[in-house]
Amino acid sequence: MLLGYIHFLEDWNEKGVGFPVIMGDVEAELVWVGSRERAEMLLASIKPDDPGFFQGEIVDVDGASELRIVVSTESLSGVRSTMDDILACLSAVESSLDALGEE
């Protein structure tokens, strides 16, 4: 849920278009499901990246493990940027693990 108010400052997207900044907390959650071993490797790969902007945890659910990543910033563009970085990193690591034949 997005709570906040529109402030008269502007944020800028990658195309240089300004839009109102929504002040308050903006959160996005990513849930990946798979083996605990792979979840631990994926989480370890993103720990050094943007450490103040997200929280990650591994939760065991119904015989599988869920890697849950919550990104929290003060703007939609901040959440998008951070989530893009995290997804790119996770994708690269997962592709490498697949190429190496790791579970």
Secondary structure, DSSP 8 states (H G I E B T S, - for coil): ----EEEEEEEE-TTS-EEEEEES-EEEEEEEEE-HHHHHHHHHHHTTSSTTTEEEEEEEETTEEEEEEEEEESSHHHHHHHHHHHHHHHHHHHHHHHHHT--
